[in-house]
Structure formats: structure tokens, C-alpha cells
């Protein structure tokens, strides 16, 4: 194990949605070893429920699942205004499948078998973007001055002294 990658995902919460137990175990193990906290779901319906009820930085969603597939799950999540990044997991490595996943609202696309380093890099990159977006959205309004209004405020204060 590379000591550097063993903590790359510390503090990252990931949901893995896959109907195949072996895939869930492998992906969960890769992520846990890298320091992530991992929850799993065995199908799309369960994945939607867990995603909506949890505090995740990223969801990894299998595309081909019985019953409801990953595309339908993604459509339902986005209709519910779920903003956490969702990454498609699929055995189909064709460019058309990647385009279809991205068009469906997935932030990224990973093919099976999963390459550990690529998985960790993708999760780290997208989780960081998500965490930064959340941090910016919860800062108090007075710490985020409106850049467009700052020059106007300066002009107002300058004009007040010249009346």
C-alpha cells in the first residue's frame, strides 16, 4: 500500500450503490483503505433512500441494476434536486455510454473493472469540489461581499464627502 493514498479520502463520505456484492465489497474496500467512510445500497431504490437521508460527498451508482437502473435513479435524484455528485459505474467502456451517462446528469463515468488509483482520484476530486461548494454556501452573508456592489459603495462614500 502506498502510504500517501491511504489517507487521501479521510473525511469523505461515499455511498456505493451496486447490486453485485463483489463490486460493492471491492469498491468499498478501495475507498475505506484510502480513508473514506462508506455506506452501501444493494439496489437503486435503496440507494435513493439512503442518498436522500444521508450526508454524502459523493455517490457511486451502478448503471445496470435489476428493477430500476442507474439512469432512472439519477433522473429521480435530480428531480428531487439532489446536488451531491453522482458517478456512474458501468462495464460498458464505449464512448457512447460515457456520453449517455454525462447527458443523464452523472458528473463522471468509471468503467468496471475499477482501477483503484483512478477511483480514488475521481472521488477525491469530486468530493473536494462538493465540499468547497458547501463551504461557500454556508458562509455568513457579511463575509461574502458582493463584488459588483463594492465599487458603487466606494463611490457613494466618496460622493458623500463632496456634497
N, CA and C of each residue as an Amber inpcrd file, in Angstrom:
protein
   489
   0.8340000  -1.1920000   0.0000000   0.0000000   0.0000000   0.0000000
   0.8680000   1.2410000   0.0000000   0.4250000   2.2060000  -0.7350000
   1.1100000   3.4810000  -0.7870000   0.6200000   4.3350000   0.3810000
   1.5000000   4.7170000   1.3140000   1.0650000   5.4850000   2.4760000
   0.3780000   6.7990000   2.1050000   0.7740000   7.3990000   0.9950000
   0.1830000   8.6700000   0.6120000  -1.2980000   8.5060000   0.2680000
  -1.6670000   7.4370000  -0.4480000  -3.0580000   7.2620000  -0.8520000
  -3.9080000   6.6790000   0.2590000  -3.3040000   6.1870000   1.3180000
  -4.0780000   5.5790000   2.3960000  -4.9120000   6.5870000   3.1710000
  -4.6270000   7.8680000   3.0510000  -5.4070000   8.8800000   3.7590000
  -5.9680000   9.9410000   2.8110000  -5.8860000   9.6960000   1.5200000
  -6.3610000  10.6730000   0.5420000  -7.8330000  11.0140000   0.7100000
  -8.6320000  10.1000000   1.2200000 -10.0690000  10.3160000   1.3070000
 -10.5690000  10.4760000   2.7350000  -9.6680000  10.7960000   3.6490000
 -10.0740000  10.9980000   5.0410000 -11.1100000  12.1180000   5.1100000
 -12.2240000  11.8480000   5.7930000 -13.2840000  12.8280000   5.9280000
 -14.2860000  12.8500000   4.7900000 -14.1250000  11.9580000   3.8200000
 -15.0380000  11.8890000   2.6710000 -16.0570000  10.7740000   2.9180000
 -17.3430000  11.1130000   2.7350000 -18.4270000  10.1420000   2.9100000
 -18.9730000   9.7530000   1.5430000 -18.9360000   8.4470000   1.2540000
 -19.3220000   7.9490000  -0.0610000 -20.4190000   6.9010000   0.0790000
 -21.3840000   6.9520000  -0.8270000 -22.4100000   5.9280000  -0.9410000
 -22.1340000   5.1300000  -2.2030000 -22.0420000   3.8020000  -2.0650000
 -21.8310000   2.9110000  -3.2010000 -23.1350000   2.1550000  -3.4420000
 -23.7110000   2.3280000  -4.6340000 -24.9630000   1.6610000  -4.9970000
 -24.6610000   0.6790000  -6.1210000 -24.7420000  -0.6060000  -5.8090000
 -24.4440000  -1.6430000  -6.8040000 -25.1440000  -2.9250000  -6.3730000
 -25.7770000  -3.6130000  -7.3180000 -26.4830000  -4.8480000  -6.9880000
 -25.5520000  -6.0400000  -6.8110000 -24.3260000  -5.9530000  -7.3010000
 -23.3750000  -7.0620000  -7.2140000 -22.5670000  -6.9730000  -5.9210000
 -22.7020000  -7.9500000  -5.0330000 -21.9780000  -7.9110000  -3.7550000
 -20.4610000  -7.7870000  -3.9210000 -19.9020000  -8.4740000  -4.9160000
 -18.4530000  -8.4060000  -5.1280000 -18.0080000  -6.9900000  -5.4860000
 -18.7810000  -6.3350000  -6.3330000 -18.4440000  -4.9510000  -6.7120000
 -18.5490000  -4.0160000  -5.5230000 -19.6290000  -4.1480000  -4.7460000
 -19.7840000  -3.2980000  -3.5540000 -18.6110000  -3.4930000  -2.6120000
 -18.2450000  -4.7460000  -2.3870000 -17.1420000  -5.0480000  -1.4690000
 -15.8240000  -4.4670000  -1.9820000 -15.5220000  -4.6890000  -3.2470000
 -14.2530000  -4.2100000  -3.8050000 -14.1580000  -2.6850000  -3.7550000
 -15.1840000  -1.9980000  -4.2340000 -15.1610000  -0.5310000  -4.2530000
 -15.1210000   0.0090000  -2.8260000 -15.9240000  -0.5750000  -1.9500000
 -15.9280000  -0.1380000  -0.5430000 -14.5570000  -0.3130000   0.0860000
 -13.9240000  -1.4190000  -0.2130000 -12.5970000  -1.6940000   0.3500000
 -11.5640000  -0.6820000  -0.1430000 -11.5590000  -0.4440000  -1.4530000
 -10.6430000   0.5600000  -2.0170000 -10.8170000   1.8990000  -1.3140000
 -12.0730000   2.3140000  -1.1650000 -12.3520000   3.6230000  -0.5730000
 -12.0220000   3.6630000   0.9170000 -12.3520000   2.6030000   1.6290000
 -12.0690000   2.5440000   3.0740000 -10.5700000   2.5790000   3.3470000
  -9.8200000   1.8370000   2.5780000  -8.3620000   1.8200000   2.7440000
  -7.7870000   3.2200000   2.5130000  -8.4260000   3.9770000   1.6030000
  -7.9820000   5.3410000   1.3170000  -8.4780000   6.3430000   2.3600000
  -9.2550000   5.8740000   3.3450000  -9.6760000   6.7440000   4.4350000
 -11.1230000   7.2050000   4.3950000 -11.8820000   6.8420000   3.3620000
 -13.2750000   7.2810000   3.2480000 -14.1800000   6.4940000   4.1870000
 -15.3010000   7.1120000   4.5310000 -16.3860000   6.4240000   5.2250000
 -17.3560000   6.0020000   4.1370000 -17.7210000   4.7190000   4.1270000
 -18.5060000   4.1790000   3.0210000 -19.7970000   3.5550000   3.5280000
 -20.8920000   3.8870000   2.8480000 -22.1820000   3.2320000   3.0470000
 -22.5150000   2.5360000   1.7270000 -23.3350000   1.5010000   1.7810000
 -23.6870000   0.7810000   0.5600000 -25.1860000   0.5870000   0.4460000
 -25.6210000   0.3980000  -0.7850000 -27.0120000   0.0670000  -1.0910000
 -26.9950000  -1.0280000  -2.1520000 -27.9570000  -1.9270000  -2.0720000
 -27.9850000  -3.0920000  -2.9520000 -28.8160000  -2.8980000  -4.2110000
 -29.5590000  -1.8080000  -4.2920000 -30.3480000  -1.5180000  -5.4960000
 -30.6140000  -0.0190000  -5.5730000 -31.1880000   0.3940000  -6.6860000
 -31.3860000   1.8280000  -6.9220000 -32.3850000   2.4510000  -5.9550000
 -33.4760000   1.7710000  -5.6640000 -34.4720000   2.3290000  -4.7310000
 -33.8650000   2.5620000  -3.3620000 -33.1430000   1.5660000  -2.8750000
 -32.4720000   1.7020000  -1.5820000 -31.4280000   2.8120000  -1.6510000
 -30.7170000   2.8950000  -2.7670000 -29.7020000   3.9300000  -2.9480000
 -30.2880000   5.3280000  -2.8860000 -31.4390000   5.5210000  -3.5150000
 -32.0930000   6.8330000  -3.4750000 -32.4560000   7.1880000  -2.0410000
 -33.0550000   6.2400000  -1.3290000 -33.4580000   6.4990000   0.0650000
 -32.2670000   6.8410000   0.9420000 -31.2040000   6.0730000   0.8190000
 -30.0120000   6.3160000   1.6450000 -29.3590000   7.6390000   1.2570000
 -29.2800000   7.9130000  -0.0500000 -28.6750000   9.1740000  -0.5120000
 -29.4250000  10.3730000   0.0440000 -30.7420000  10.3270000  -0.0360000
 -31.5510000  11.4590000   0.4270000 -31.5050000  11.6330000   1.9390000
 -31.2980000  10.5310000   2.6580000 -31.2830000  10.6030000   4.1170000
 -29.9070000  10.7590000   4.7220000 -28.8760000  10.7420000   3.8970000
 -27.5130000  10.7890000   4.4190000 -26.8010000  12.0910000   4.1140000
 -25.5720000  12.1600000   4.5920000 -24.7180000  13.3320000   4.3900000
 -23.4980000  12.8780000   3.5940000 -23.6820000  12.7110000   2.2940000
 -22.6280000  12.1690000   1.4450000 -21.9520000  13.2590000   0.6320000
 -20.6820000  13.0150000   0.3400000 -19.9170000  13.9020000  -0.5230000
 -19.9570000  13.4220000  -1.9590000 -20.3380000  12.1450000  -2.1450000
 -20.3210000  11.5430000  -3.4700000 -21.1190000  10.2490000  -3.4410000
 -21.7670000   9.9490000  -4.5690000 -22.4690000   8.6760000  -4.7390000
 -21.8800000   7.9860000  -5.9580000 -21.5680000   6.7130000  -5.8140000
 -21.1420000   5.8750000  -6.9330000 -22.3250000   4.9790000  -7.2760000
 -22.8310000   5.0640000  -8.5160000 -24.0650000   4.3970000  -8.9020000
 -23.8390000   3.4560000 -10.0810000 -24.1030000   2.1730000  -9.8530000
 -24.0740000   1.1970000 -10.9350000 -25.1580000   1.5590000 -11.9400000
 -24.8700000   1.3770000 -13.2070000 -25.8430000   1.6990000 -14.2450000
 -26.8110000   0.5400000 -14.4680000 -26.3020000  -0.6750000 -14.5370000
 -27.1640000  -1.8190000 -14.8460000 -27.5300000  -2.5710000 -13.5740000
 -28.7270000  -2.2700000 -13.0830000 -29.2660000  -2.9590000 -11.9130000
 -30.6700000  -3.4290000 -12.2670000 -31.0880000  -4.5660000 -11.7060000
 -32.4500000  -5.0400000 -11.9740000 -33.4820000  -4.0990000 -11.3570000
 -34.6680000  -4.1020000 -11.9210000 -35.7090000  -3.1990000 -11.4310000
 -35.4710000  -1.8110000 -11.9790000 -34.9530000  -0.9400000 -11.1540000
 -34.6300000   0.4270000 -11.5670000 -33.1380000   0.5040000 -11.8750000
 -32.8110000   0.9910000 -13.0740000 -31.3850000   1.1110000 -13.4180000
 -30.8220000   2.4360000 -12.9100000 -29.5290000   2.6240000 -13.0960000
 -28.8560000   3.8260000 -12.6210000 -29.3460000   5.0980000 -13.2930000
 -29.7410000   4.9960000 -14.5630000 -30.2530000   6.1760000 -15.2650000
 -31.5450000   6.6770000 -14.6270000 -32.4540000   5.7610000 -14.3290000
 -33.7180000   6.1440000 -13.7020000 -33.4690000   6.6810000 -12.2950000
 -32.5690000   6.0460000 -11.5590000 -32.2350000   6.5340000 -10.2140000
 -31.6700000   7.9420000 -10.2890000 -30.8210000   8.1810000 -11.2600000
 -30.2230000   9.5150000 -11.4300000 -31.3110000  10.5310000 -11.7580000
 -32.2140000  10.1860000 -12.6580000 -33.3050000  11.0870000 -13.0260000
 -34.1410000  11.4450000 -11.7990000 -34.4450000  10.4490000 -10.9740000
 -35.2470000  10.7020000  -9.7720000 -34.5030000  11.5760000  -8.7700000
 -33.2130000  11.3140000  -8.5770000 -32.4330000  12.1350000  -7.6530000
 -32.3980000  13.5950000  -8.1130000 -32.1410000  13.8170000  -9.3840000
 -32.0640000  15.1910000  -9.8950000 -33.4310000  15.8690000  -9.8460000
 -34.5080000  15.1100000 -10.0840000 -35.8560000  15.6860000  -9.9690000
 -36.1450000  16.1230000  -8.5360000 -35.5070000  15.4710000  -7.5820000
 -35.6570000  15.8370000  -6.1690000 -34.6210000  16.8840000  -5.7500000
 -33.9260000  17.4400000  -6.7300000 -32.9150000  18.4860000  -6.5300000
 -31.7350000  18.0230000  -5.6770000 -31.3650000  16.7710000  -5.8420000
 -30.2090000  16.2060000  -5.1450000 -28.9570000  16.7270000  -5.8380000
 -28.1100000  17.4340000  -5.1050000 -26.9740000  18.1190000  -5.7210000
 -25.6200000  17.4590000  -5.4780000 -25.6010000  16.3820000  -4.7150000
 -24.3410000  15.6780000  -4.4610000 -23.8620000  15.0520000  -5.7770000
 -22.5610000  15.1050000  -6.0630000 -22.0620000  14.4780000  -7.2870000
 -22.3550000  12.9730000  -7.3030000 -22.7960000  12.4940000  -8.4680000
 -23.0640000  11.0710000  -8.6610000 -22.2100000  10.6000000  -9.8290000
 -21.4780000   9.5020000  -9.6030000 -20.5820000   8.9330000 -10.6060000
 -21.1710000   7.6140000 -11.0910000 -21.2430000   7.4590000 -12.4020000
 -21.7540000   6.2270000 -12.9930000 -20.6820000   5.1460000 -12.9680000
 -21.0920000   3.9290000 -12.6080000 -20.2220000   2.7530000 -12.6740000
 -20.8200000   1.7970000 -13.7000000 -20.0410000   1.4280000 -14.6920000
 -20.5730000   0.5450000 -15.7210000 -19.4890000  -0.3300000 -16.3220000
 -19.9130000  -1.4920000 -16.8210000 -18.9900000  -2.3930000 -17.5020000
 -18.8360000  -1.9940000 -18.9710000 -19.6720000  -1.0980000 -19.4510000
 -19.6170000  -0.6670000 -20.8470000 -18.6270000   0.4750000 -21.0060000
 -17.5560000   0.2080000 -21.7600000 -16.4810000   1.1870000 -21.8990000
 -16.5650000   1.9780000 -23.2050000 -17.6610000   1.8710000 -23.9140000
 -17.7960000   2.5870000 -25.1850000 -18.0220000   4.0790000 -24.9420000
 -17.5120000   4.8980000 -25.8480000 -17.6600000   6.3410000 -25.7410000
 -19.1090000   6.7790000 -25.7080000 -19.9740000   6.0620000 -26.4160000
 -21.3920000   6.4320000 -26.4280000 -22.0130000   6.2520000 -25.0490000
 -21.5550000   5.2620000 -24.2930000 -22.0760000   5.0480000 -22.9460000
 -21.6300000   6.1820000 -22.0260000 -20.3980000   6.6280000 -22.1680000
 -19.9020000   7.7530000 -21.3830000 -20.7400000   8.9980000 -21.6670000
 -20.9690000   9.2720000 -22.9420000 -21.7720000  10.4330000 -23.3250000
 -23.1820000  10.3320000 -22.7650000 -23.7560000   9.1460000 -22.8140000
 -25.1070000   8.9460000 -22.2860000 -25.1430000   9.2110000 -20.7710000
 -24.1270000   8.7280000 -20.0550000 -24.0590000   8.9390000 -18.6040000
 -23.9560000  10.4250000 -18.2660000 -23.0820000  11.1300000 -18.9430000
 -22.9000000  12.5520000 -18.6750000 -24.1590000  13.3430000 -19.0420000
 -24.8080000  12.9520000 -20.1460000 -26.0420000  13.6230000 -20.5520000
 -27.1680000  13.3740000 -19.5420000 -27.1090000  12.2490000 -18.8450000
 -28.1420000  11.8980000 -17.8560000 -27.9410000  12.6330000 -16.5330000
 -26.8220000  13.3390000 -16.3810000 -26.6000000  14.1180000 -15.1660000
 -25.5140000  13.5930000 -14.2500000 -24.8940000  12.4910000 -14.6230000
 -23.7740000  11.9860000 -13.8240000 -22.5940000  12.9320000 -14.0120000
 -21.8410000  13.1750000 -12.9340000 -20.6860000  14.0660000 -13.0290000
 -19.4970000  13.3900000 -13.6940000 -19.4390000  12.0890000 -13.5670000
 -18.2910000  11.3450000 -14.1000000 -18.7340000   9.9310000 -14.4100000
 -17.8510000   9.1890000 -15.0420000 -18.1360000   7.8480000 -15.5360000
 -16.8980000   6.9930000 -15.2740000 -17.0680000   5.8850000 -14.5850000
 -15.9680000   4.9510000 -14.3390000 -16.3620000   3.5780000 -14.8640000
 -15.4090000   2.9030000 -15.4960000 -15.7030000   1.5830000 -16.0350000
 -15.2080000   0.4830000 -15.1060000 -15.9170000  -0.6460000 -15.1720000
 -15.5220000  -1.8370000 -14.4300000 -14.7150000  -2.7030000 -15.3890000
 -13.7040000  -3.3900000 -14.9330000 -13.2520000  -3.4150000 -13.5500000
 -12.6640000  -2.0710000 -13.1380000 -12.8820000  -1.7370000 -11.8870000
 -12.4640000  -0.4460000 -11.3430000 -10.9590000  -0.4290000 -11.0960000
 -10.3060000   0.5970000 -11.6110000  -8.8870000   0.8150000 -11.3280000
  -8.8030000   1.6260000 -10.0330000  -8.1510000   1.0770000  -9.0240000
  -8.1060000   1.6850000  -7.6930000  -7.6450000   3.1470000  -7.7220000
  -6.5260000   3.4060000  -8.3750000  -5.9650000   4.7640000  -8.3890000
  -6.9180000   5.7500000  -9.0650000  -7.5350000   5.3310000 -10.1590000
  -8.4680000   6.2110000 -10.8780000  -9.7230000   6.4590000 -10.0360000
 -10.2000000   5.4350000  -9.3600000 -11.3550000   5.5770000  -8.4720000
 -11.0650000   6.6020000  -7.3790000  -9.9480000   6.4410000  -6.7100000
  -9.6030000   7.3370000  -5.6020000  -9.4010000   8.7620000  -6.0970000
  -8.7310000   8.9200000  -7.2180000  -8.5090000  10.2620000  -7.7730000
  -9.8350000  10.9260000  -8.1220000 -10.7340000  10.1810000  -8.7360000
 -12.0390000  10.7220000  -9.1300000 -12.8660000  11.1110000  -7.9100000
 -12.9220000  10.2280000  -6.9320000 -13.6840000  10.5060000  -5.7100000
 -13.0970000  11.7160000  -4.9890000 -11.7920000  11.7550000  -4.8790000
 -11.1350000  12.8760000  -4.1940000 -11.4370000  14.2030000  -4.8890000
 -11.3020000  14.2270000  -6.2030000 -11.5270000  15.4560000  -6.9780000
 -12.9750000  15.9410000  -6.8480000 -13.9270000  15.0470000  -7.0380000
 -15.3340000  15.4580000  -6.9920000 -15.8030000  15.7770000  -5.5730000
 -15.3110000  15.0280000  -4.5980000 -15.6840000  15.3040000  -3.2040000
 -15.1390000  16.6590000  -2.7680000 -13.9380000  16.9990000  -3.1930000
 -13.3470000  18.2930000  -2.8560000 -14.1740000  19.4340000  -3.4520000
 -14.5820000  19.2830000  -4.6990000 -15.4130000  20.3000000  -5.3450000
 -16.7250000  20.4550000  -4.5770000 -17.3230000  19.3370000  -4.1840000
 -18.5910000  19.3660000  -3.4460000 -18.4130000  20.0330000  -2.0870000
 -17.3610000  19.6620000  -1.3690000 -17.1160000  20.2560000  -0.0490000
 -16.8740000  21.7610000  -0.1570000 -16.1480000  22.1930000  -1.1750000
 -15.8950000  23.6200000  -1.3620000 -17.1890000  24.3660000  -1.6680000
 -18.0580000  23.7770000  -2.4790000 -19.3340000  24.4100000  -2.8110000
 -20.1920000  24.5630000  -1.5630000 -20.1970000  23.5460000  -0.7180000
 -20.9790000  23.6060000   0.5220000 -20.3890000  24.6730000   1.4540000
 -19.0780000  24.6980000   1.5790000 -18.4340000  25.6760000   2.4630000
 -18.7600000  27.0980000   2.0170000 -18.7690000  27.3370000   0.7230000
 -19.0850000  28.6810000   0.2160000 -20.5470000  29.0370000   0.4460000
 -21.4270000  28.0430000   0.3820000 -22.8510000  28.3460000   0.5100000
 -23.2830000  28.5780000   1.9500000 -22.4660000  28.1670000   2.9370000
 -22.8790000  28.3400000   4.3290000 -22.1290000  29.4520000   5.0460000
 -21.2620000  30.1780000   4.3400000 -20.5820000  31.3070000   4.9620000
 -21.5810000  32.4210000   5.2110000 -21.4390000  33.1480000   6.3130000
 -22.3460000  34.2770000   6.5740000 -22.2920000  35.2850000   5.4390000
 -23.4050000  35.9060000   5.1590000 -23.5090000  36.8440000   4.0390000
 -22.5130000  37.9950000   4.1580000 -22.2420000  38.4630000   5.3890000
 -21.3440000  39.6030000   5.5280000 -19.8850000  39.2540000   5.2650000
 -19.5450000  37.9680000   5.1630000 -18.1680000  37.6000000   4.8310000
 -18.0040000  37.3930000   3.3350000 -19.1070000  37.4880000   2.5770000
 -19.0430000  37.3510000   1.1280000 -19.5490000  38.6340000   0.4890000
 -18.7450000  39.6930000   0.4420000 -19.2190000  40.9460000  -0.1410000
 -19.5310000  40.7630000  -1.6140000 -20.5620000  41.4130000  -2.0600000
 -20.9520000  41.3860000  -3.4510000 -19.9480000  42.2380000  -4.2220000
 -19.1570000  41.5900000  -5.0430000 -18.0920000  42.2840000  -5.7630000
 -18.6400000  43.3800000  -6.6780000 -19.8170000  43.1460000  -7.2470000
 -20.3810000  44.1330000  -8.1630000 -20.8000000  45.3980000  -7.4210000
 -21.1610000  45.2930000  -6.1510000 -21.6190000  46.4560000  -5.4140000
 -20.4960000  47.1900000  -4.6990000 -19.3370000  46.5960000  -4.5450000
 -18.2510000  47.2530000  -3.8380000 -17.8440000  48.5810000  -4.4590000
 -17.6380000  48.6700000  -5.8030000 -17.2560000  49.9670000  -6.3670000
 -18.3450000  51.0160000  -6.1430000 -19.6120000  50.6070000  -6.2430000
 -20.7080000  51.5540000  -6.0310000 -20.6730000  52.0810000  -4.6020000
 -20.3900000  51.2290000  -3.6330000 -20.3090000  51.6710000  -2.2400000
 -19.1650000  52.6690000  -2.0500000 -18.0330000  52.3970000  -2.7020000
 -16.9050000  53.3060000  -2.6000000 -17.2740000  54.6630000  -3.1920000
 -17.9650000  54.6410000  -4.3530000 -18.3680000  55.8890000  -4.9920000
 -19.3380000  56.6520000  -4.1040000 -20.2800000  55.9330000  -3.4650000
 -21.2370000  56.5880000  -2.5790000 -20.5130000  57.2810000  -1.4280000
 -19.5510000  56.6060000  -0.8290000 -18.8590000  57.2090000   0.3050000
 -17.9870000  58.3810000  -0.1420000 -17.4360000  58.2940000  -1.3610000
 -16.6520000  59.4100000  -1.8620000 -17.5520000  60.6070000  -2.1720000
 -18.7280000  60.3200000  -2.7400000 -19.6500000  61.4050000  -3.1150000
 -20.2480000  62.0660000  -1.8770000 -20.3940000  61.3470000  -0.7860000
 -20.9650000  61.9110000   0.4300000 -20.0830000  63.0450000   0.9460000
 -18.8270000  62.9570000   0.7680000 -17.9330000  63.9930000   1.2610000
 -17.8780000  65.2050000   0.3480000 -18.4370000  65.1220000  -0.8580000
 -18.3530000  66.2100000  -1.8380000 -19.6870000  66.8740000  -2.1000000
 -20.6330000  66.8340000  -1.2410000 -21.9400000  67.4710000  -1.4960000
 -21.9950000  68.8750000  -0.9870000
